[in-house]
Structure formats: C-alpha cells, structure tokens
Amino acid sequence: MPKEKKEIYSNSCITPIYQNAVYFFESTEQVIKYHQDEACLGRYGRYDNPNWLEFESKMAALDNYDDALLFSSGMNAIITTVCSFIEQKDRLIYTGKCYRNIRKFFDNVLPKWGVETIPIDPMRIDEFHEQIENECQKKAKIFFVEMPSNPHLYLVDLARLKSQIGTETLLIVDSTLSTPYNFQPQRFGADLTIHSCSKYIGGHGDLLAGTVAGSRELIEKVRNYRNIMGGIADPHCAFLLNRSLDSLEIRMRHFNEAGMKIAKYLQDQPRVKKVFYNGLESHPHSFLAKKYLMGYGGVVTFELDADLEVTSEFVEALQVPFMGSNFGSSHAMVEQCSVFTYYNLSPTEKQEIGINNSLVRLSIGYEESDLLIEDLDQALKTIDVSG
Ligand SMILES: *Cc1c(COP(=O)(O)O)cnc(C)c1O
C-alpha cells in the first residue's frame, strides 16, 4: 500500500468522525513542525483528534476563553484539572454543598496526597464571605466553586469572592447547571470554567463527557496532564457533542421558559412547602441570580409537605418523567433525593447538605411544560387523597 492519503468528499457540511488512533507524517521536517506547533497534524489518539478540536474551539468561544479541552466525563475534567495544579501541602477551598463525587474527591482522595481541603457552606452568604476572609489569611492554591449548586441551586457572589482571594489563587468554577448560555464565570473572574457535558451540553442523555476552558497558558498545563492521564473522549462522542452544540441555544431557551413556568406553578401548590429555583424571589440567592445568570435552566428542586413515604408515593404517581438522576436531556427525570442520589449518606450528612426526606429534584425534558404541569397536578392530587 502506498503511504499517501487523498481527500475525498471533503465538502461535507458536518465534520466526519475521525475514528482513528494513528497518524502518519510525510517527512522528518513535518514531524519537527508538528512538535513546534507549526502544523495542524495528529500524532496519536490520546493527544490529537479533529473532532475534539472542533468541539474545544466552540466551547472556548462559548465560555469566553482562548482554549478548551474535552474529557471522558465531567469528573475526569475536574480531577485532571485540579491535579494539573495542586501539590503536596497545598490548600484547596471549595463550596461544600456540591456534587457528591466532587466532595468525595476533595474529602477522601486529595487529603491522602497531603492536600488540605476546606469546605465552605455557600448557603448563608455573609458567613460564607467571612469564612473566606479567615481562610484566605493562609494562601490557597485553588478555590473551587460549583455554581449553581446541586440540587438546591445555591450561588456565590463570584466577583466578591475573586476580590477576596486575589490573583494567586486559581478560581475554578463548575457551572454544569447553567451552561455558557445562562452564565459565563469568566466575566466575573473565574480562571477556569468546567462543565459536565453529560447534562445540558450533550443534551440527549446519550453520552458522558466533560470540558474545561481557560487561558492558553493554563489550558496547556492541563493538556499536558490529560496527555499523561488519558481521560479522553472517543471521537464519536466528540462528533455527538458538535451536533449538540448546534441546538444548545434553542434547548436552553426552552429549559429557561419551562423551568420558570413549572417553578411558579409549584410555588402556588399547598402541598409544596418550598421551591428552589433561581428565578423565584423566594430562592435565598435570587439577588445573586439577577447579577450572574441570564436564565435559570430546567432543574426545579422542591420540598413537599409530606413524609418520606408520601413523597415516594408522589414521585411514583408521576407518569411523564423517568425516575432517575440525570438532567438536561430530552426526557424529564425525577428523583426523591434522599432515597436516590443521597441514599448512602447518614442522617447527619443528609442534614448537613440539606437533603430531607421530602426533597424532590425535577429535571425538565423537551416536552411541553403544560404536559408536566398536568402530571404534577394529578400526582399532587393522589397524595392529597392519601394524606
Ligand atoms: C454530573 C455532574 C458532574 C460530574 O459529571 P460526569 O460527566 O457525570 O462525570 C460534575 N459537576 C456537576 C455539577 C454535575 O452535575
């Protein structure tokens, strides 16, 4: 076989899937050019893929940075990014009410490597900033923020936080729950922005991926680490993500509208005790939502006026959403938090992060919001009968 490659049908509107792990060079000169970043060529599938590059440049633009990287999952994006910068004896501060596995990584894994990790509760804003003031007497390497937080959608005053921690501490923001359509942490001082693409960005419940975006300098450091750690997404996944970005805006507009409508509906129901939705005045951080968010998304969390069993009855009576714990995909999903995602936590731990037995997280899908409202209505009537 001759070692040459012809461009065929290179006028496809959509970039084909580069399902390859290996690349060849035409000359030593070309190899040198590759090493010096003078030729956009691939070397090996753990370092290079055209479908990644397309997605990464789109994500960088959406997140308002120079560059971005794609990973095999959101967790991998977070862990590879943090490990690119953290060293033994460093301190890492984070918003304690965050995604369970991020908390596990910070609480259980990093301390084994001699990193001190400090959770700060973002719920009460004044105490939060006071605590930052105290903790920042000693320098921290990283401040990690999940915003909005899962499942209560707590926010932080990011610009104020940035001015408190100064420029020497890296500010990393996981804004999976807002997407760049609703929130751009870069505008308020975040050095790196992370998303789990398994949620809104993928948007169809059919893939796992994660991304980090930042300045060229920071992203190069993370890229070197990704080259070693190997937490890369496969080419087909990158292809699907490129498809998904085409509809991100339309999908987010739907989620923002439907989310607001459903949150308002729930707020008016006598059996609903509390609704956590950033667009409602009753959310403890609605004043921050106005400053930071351009829309409030498709996750609505609420507490029923009911005990554990009656809340389960309510969730089971729902006909439209699947029982499960993804969000941002085509299907609506619902979970009773204390028996689903947080089942293995002790009562004290649940209390600490605000997971009580009547807490329900509803993730809207692409259905008409009225369909979900009718369904919520009939399920609420069911529990009214049972008491
Ligand atoms: C789901 C999620 C993650 C983890 O992402 P995976 O793609 O599932 O690994 C991280 N942060 C937040 C806020 C999430 O919701």
Ligand as a Chemical Component Dictionary entry (heavy atoms), coordinates in Angstrom:
data_LIG
# 
_chem_comp.id                   LIG 
_chem_comp.type                 NON-POLYMER 
_chem_comp.pdbx_formal_charge   0 
_chem_comp.three_letter_code    LIG 
# 
loop_
_chem_comp_atom.comp_id 
_chem_comp_atom.atom_id 
_chem_comp_atom.alt_atom_id 
_chem_comp_atom.type_symbol 
_chem_comp_atom.charge 
_chem_comp_atom.model_Cartn_x 
_chem_comp_atom.model_Cartn_y 
_chem_comp_atom.model_Cartn_z 
_chem_comp_atom.pdbx_ordinal 
LIG C1 C1 C 0 -22.885 15.463 36.805 1  
LIG C2 C2 C 0 -22.041 16.492 37.369 2  
LIG C3 C3 C 0 -20.649 16.322 37.437 3  
LIG C4 C4 C 0 -19.970 15.052 37.012 4  
LIG O1 O1 O 0 -20.024 14.873 35.638 5  
LIG P1 P1 P 0 -19.962 13.443 34.935 6  
LIG O2 O2 O 0 -19.991 13.799 33.484 7  
LIG O3 O3 O 0 -21.147 12.648 35.376 8  
LIG O4 O4 O 0 -18.677 12.812 35.352 9  
LIG C5 C5 C 0 -19.896 17.376 37.942 10 
LIG N1 N1 N 0 -20.467 18.505 38.381 11 
LIG C6 C6 C 0 -21.788 18.688 38.338 12 
LIG C7 C7 C 0 -22.349 19.968 38.841 13 
LIG C8 C8 C 0 -22.624 17.700 37.845 14 
LIG O5 O5 O 0 -23.941 17.884 37.827 15 
# 
loop_
_chem_comp_bond.comp_id 
_chem_comp_bond.atom_id_1 
_chem_comp_bond.atom_id_2 
_chem_comp_bond.value_order 
_chem_comp_bond.pdbx_ordinal 
LIG C1 C2 SING 1  
LIG C2 C3 SING 2  
LIG C2 C8 DOUB 3  
LIG C3 C4 SING 4  
LIG C3 C5 DOUB 5  
LIG C4 O1 SING 6  
LIG O1 P1 SING 7  
LIG P1 O2 DOUB 8  
LIG P1 O3 SING 9  
LIG P1 O4 SING 10 
LIG C5 N1 SING 11 
LIG N1 C6 DOUB 12 
LIG C6 C7 SING 13 
LIG C6 C8 SING 14 
LIG C8 O5 SING 15 
# 
